[in-house]
Amino acid sequence: MDKIKQTEFNIGDEVLIISSNMRGIVKSIVSYLGKGDNIYLVSVNNKDKMCIESNLRLSKKKNVDLNVNIRDMGINFQIEDRIRTIIDKIDLKLTDDPSVQLLNACKLQAYLAMNDDYEDTDFKIGDSVTKNELYHGLVNGDFDSIINSYVFSEILKKVGMNVLNVATKSEDGQFYVSNLVLIDNEYYYFDVTLEAIVFQENGAKEEDFVLYCGALGKKSYEQFFKPLCLLDFNDKLSENSLPNNISREDIDIDIVNKMLNIGIDVDE
């Protein structure tokens, strides 16, 4: 059966985003995860957002012209420049050393959870999922679990690390995305979105930052988030089965934070 026929909405449909009560146009179908869990790229007020099917309602059928924005080349440079700036600022290393890879992931999660240095722009970039999610996450500071996990994975991939985006269901049944990072032959959960929430709830003081939501094994993380499958935003036909080498145990949180305190200064 044609996968597109299994989706609730088609490209060009006008939909209502239930959680925000805003209307937008479906620009592409990003992932086919089954009824209610399919993911769409929706254009809302000239900004593109990825939305889960269960959070959408059909407003009306409508065909749209998805023109490539003439600023695409400039956007590419801006995205790459932003990623390079972050890599240089927090000194991420290209390495095969598991301890340094662990430090890379922890430093990036800490930075993304605490960072508030963003620009206020509002324009359509084009119909590329990669450009839209990276741009609005890196430059505008758009905040949701899909964008956060995607930004996290794309930055770490630039320093040669093996990072996966994993779709989950939270305790209250909500769709949620986090990351799996390969460290010394086992994958560990990293959750930028939850880390940022904890940071804010603890007073949002950089000098008091403690990393809680990284280097987690399935025993602790999967109590609260049930993994469904992998998401590859750049390749819709890629393998989406979960790896069988997800660590059962966490990496010791005290060790993680001692490494982090030595290896990062967010004010540099």
C-alpha positions as CSV (number, residue, x, y, z in Angstrom):
1,M,0.0,0.0,0.0
2,D,1.2,3.5,-0.8
3,K,2.5,5.0,2.4
4,I,1.1,8.5,1.5
5,K,-2.5,7.0,1.5
6,Q,-2.0,6.0,5.2
7,T,-1.6,9.7,6.2
8,E,-4.4,11.9,7.5
9,F,-3.3,14.9,5.5
10,N,-1.7,15.6,2.1
11,I,0.8,18.2,0.9
12,G,-1.1,21.5,0.3
13,D,-3.8,20.9,2.9
14,E,-4.6,23.7,5.3
15,V,-4.5,22.4,8.9
16,L,-5.2,23.6,12.4
17,I,-2.4,23.0,14.9
18,I,-4.6,22.0,17.9
19,S,-2.1,22.9,20.7
20,S,-1.5,26.5,19.5
21,N,-4.9,27.0,17.6
22,M,-2.9,28.3,14.6
23,R,-3.4,27.4,11.0
24,G,-0.8,26.4,8.5
25,I,-0.1,24.6,5.2
26,V,1.3,21.1,5.0
27,K,4.5,21.3,2.9
28,S,5.9,17.8,3.2
29,I,5.4,14.5,5.0
30,V,8.6,14.0,7.0
31,S,8.1,10.5,8.6
32,Y,5.6,7.7,8.2
33,L,5.1,6.4,11.7
34,G,1.5,5.2,11.5
35,K,-1.9,6.8,12.1
36,G,-1.7,9.6,14.6
37,D,2.1,9.6,14.8
38,N,3.0,10.7,11.2
39,I,5.2,13.8,11.1
40,Y,4.5,16.8,8.8
41,L,6.3,20.0,7.9
42,V,3.7,22.7,8.3
43,S,4.2,26.4,7.2
44,V,2.7,28.7,9.8
45,N,3.0,32.5,9.4
46,N,6.0,32.1,7.1
47,K,7.8,29.8,9.5
48,D,8.0,26.0,9.1
49,K,7.3,23.7,12.0
50,M,7.4,19.9,12.3
51,C,4.1,18.7,13.7
52,I,2.7,15.3,14.8
53,E,-0.5,14.1,13.1
54,S,-2.4,13.8,16.3
55,N,-1.9,17.5,16.9
56,L,-3.4,18.5,13.6
57,R,-7.0,18.9,12.3
58,L,-8.0,19.5,8.7
59,S,-9.1,23.0,8.0
60,K,-9.5,22.9,4.2
61,K,-8.0,21.3,1.1
62,K,-5.7,23.8,-0.6
63,N,-2.9,23.6,-3.2
64,V,0.1,25.7,-2.6
65,D,3.1,26.6,-4.7
66,L,6.2,25.6,-2.8
67,N,8.8,27.9,-4.3
68,V,12.5,27.6,-3.3
69,N,13.5,30.8,-1.6
70,I,16.2,32.7,-3.4
71,R,18.0,33.2,-0.2
72,D,18.8,29.5,0.2
73,M,22.5,29.9,-0.4
74,G,22.8,32.6,2.2
75,I,20.8,30.5,4.7
76,N,23.2,27.6,4.1
77,F,26.2,29.7,5.0
78,Q,24.4,31.1,8.0
79,I,23.5,27.7,9.3
80,E,27.1,26.4,8.8
81,D,28.5,29.5,10.4
82,R,26.3,29.1,13.5
83,I,27.2,25.4,13.9
84,R,30.9,26.2,13.5
85,T,30.6,29.0,16.1
86,I,29.1,26.7,18.6
87,I,31.7,24.0,18.0
88,D,34.5,26.5,18.4
89,K,32.9,28.2,21.4
90,I,32.5,25.1,23.5
91,D,35.6,23.4,22.0
92,L,34.1,20.2,20.6
93,K,36.7,17.7,19.5
94,L,36.9,15.4,16.5
95,T,38.1,12.2,18.3
96,D,37.7,8.4,18.7
97,D,38.3,8.7,22.4
98,P,35.1,7.7,24.2
99,S,35.8,10.0,27.2
100,V,36.2,13.0,24.9
101,Q,33.1,12.0,22.9
102,L,31.2,11.8,26.2
103,L,32.5,15.3,27.1
104,N,31.5,16.6,23.6
105,A,27.9,15.4,24.1
106,C,27.6,16.7,27.7
107,K,29.1,20.1,26.7
108,L,26.7,20.5,23.8
109,Q,23.7,19.5,25.9
110,A,24.7,22.0,28.6
111,Y,25.2,24.8,26.1
112,L,21.9,24.2,24.3
113,A,20.0,24.0,27.6
114,M,21.4,27.3,28.9
115,N,21.9,29.3,25.7
116,D,19.6,32.3,25.1
117,D,21.7,34.2,22.5
118,Y,19.3,34.1,19.6
119,E,18.1,36.5,16.9
120,D,14.5,37.5,16.2
121,T,13.7,36.8,12.5
122,D,10.5,35.7,10.9
123,F,10.6,34.5,7.3
124,K,10.1,31.5,5.1
125,I,13.3,29.7,4.2
126,G,12.0,27.2,1.6
127,D,10.8,23.7,1.6
128,S,13.8,22.0,3.0
129,V,13.3,20.3,6.4
130,T,17.0,20.6,7.2
131,K,17.2,24.3,6.5
132,N,14.0,25.2,8.4
133,E,14.6,23.2,11.5
134,L,18.3,24.0,11.8
135,Y,17.8,27.7,11.0
136,H,14.9,28.3,13.4
137,G,16.5,26.2,16.1
138,L,20.1,27.6,15.8
139,V,19.2,31.2,14.9
140,N,15.7,31.9,16.3
141,G,15.9,29.6,19.3
142,D,12.7,27.8,18.5
143,F,12.1,25.3,21.2
144,D,10.5,21.9,21.0
145,S,11.8,18.3,21.4
146,I,11.9,17.7,17.6
147,I,14.0,20.8,16.8
148,N,16.2,20.4,19.9
149,S,17.1,16.8,19.1
150,Y,17.7,17.6,15.5
151,V,20.1,20.5,16.2
152,F,21.9,18.4,18.8
153,S,22.4,15.5,16.4
154,E,23.6,17.7,13.5
155,I,26.2,19.5,15.5
156,L,27.7,16.4,17.0
157,K,27.8,14.7,13.6
158,K,30.0,17.6,12.4
159,V,32.7,16.3,14.8
160,G,32.3,12.7,13.6
161,M,30.0,11.4,16.3
162,N,27.3,8.7,15.9
163,V,24.0,10.3,17.0
164,L,20.5,9.2,16.5
165,N,17.1,10.9,16.8
166,V,14.6,8.6,18.6
167,A,10.9,9.1,18.7
168,T,9.3,8.3,22.0
169,K,6.0,8.5,23.9
170,S,6.1,10.4,27.2
171,E,4.3,9.2,30.4
172,D,1.2,11.2,29.4
173,G,1.1,9.7,25.9
174,Q,2.6,12.8,24.1
175,F,5.0,12.4,21.1
176,Y,8.5,13.3,22.1
177,V,12.0,13.2,20.5
178,S,15.4,12.8,22.1
179,N,18.8,11.5,21.1
180,L,20.9,8.4,21.4
181,V,24.7,8.9,21.4
182,L,27.2,6.1,20.7
183,I,29.9,6.1,23.4
184,D,32.3,3.2,23.6
185,N,30.1,0.7,21.7
186,E,26.9,1.5,23.6
187,Y,24.2,4.1,23.0
188,Y,23.1,6.5,25.8
189,Y,20.1,8.8,26.0
190,F,20.6,12.6,25.8
191,D,17.6,14.9,26.2
192,V,18.2,18.6,25.5
193,T,14.6,19.6,26.0
194,L,14.2,18.0,29.4
195,E,17.6,19.4,30.4
196,A,16.5,23.0,29.5
197,I,13.3,22.5,31.5
198,V,15.1,21.3,34.6
199,F,17.6,24.2,34.3
200,Q,14.8,26.7,34.2
201,E,13.0,25.1,37.1
202,N,16.2,25.2,39.2
203,G,16.6,28.9,38.8
204,A,18.4,29.2,35.5
205,K,21.7,30.2,37.0
206,E,24.7,29.1,34.8
207,E,27.1,28.9,37.7
208,D,24.8,26.3,39.4
209,F,24.2,24.2,36.3
210,V,24.2,20.4,36.9
211,L,23.6,18.0,34.0
212,Y,20.8,15.6,34.8
213,C,19.5,14.4,31.5
214,G,22.5,13.1,29.6
215,A,24.4,9.8,29.4
216,L,21.3,7.9,30.6
217,G,20.7,4.2,30.2
218,K,17.4,2.5,29.3
219,K,16.8,1.4,32.9
220,S,16.3,5.0,34.1
221,Y,15.2,6.9,30.9
222,E,12.7,4.4,29.6
223,Q,10.7,4.6,32.8
224,F,9.4,7.9,31.6
225,F,9.8,7.8,27.8
226,K,8.9,4.7,25.8
227,P,11.1,4.5,22.6
228,L,9.1,3.9,19.4
229,C,11.6,4.1,16.5
230,L,14.4,6.1,15.0
231,L,13.9,9.3,12.9
232,D,16.2,10.4,10.1
233,F,15.1,13.8,9.0
234,N,17.5,13.7,6.0
235,D,16.5,10.2,4.7
236,K,12.9,9.1,4.9
237,L,13.8,5.6,3.7
238,S,16.5,4.9,6.2
239,E,16.3,2.1,8.8
240,N,14.2,3.1,11.8
241,S,14.6,0.2,14.1
242,L,16.1,0.9,17.5
243,P,19.7,-0.3,18.0
244,N,20.1,-3.4,20.2
245,N,23.1,-1.9,22.0
246,I,21.4,0.8,24.1
247,S,23.1,0.7,27.5
248,R,21.0,-0.5,30.4
249,E,22.8,1.6,33.0
250,D,23.6,5.3,33.2
251,I,27.1,6.7,33.1
252,D,27.8,7.9,36.7
253,I,26.3,11.4,37.0
254,D,29.0,12.6,39.3
255,I,31.7,11.6,36.8
256,V,29.8,13.3,34.0
257,N,29.5,16.6,35.9
258,K,33.1,16.5,37.1
259,M,34.2,16.2,33.5
260,L,31.7,18.9,32.5
261,N,32.9,21.4,35.1
262,I,36.5,21.0,34.0
263,G,35.8,21.0,30.3
264,I,33.3,23.8,29.7
265,D,33.0,27.6,30.4
266,V,29.8,28.9,28.7
267,D,30.9,32.5,29.2
268,E,34.0,32.2,27.1
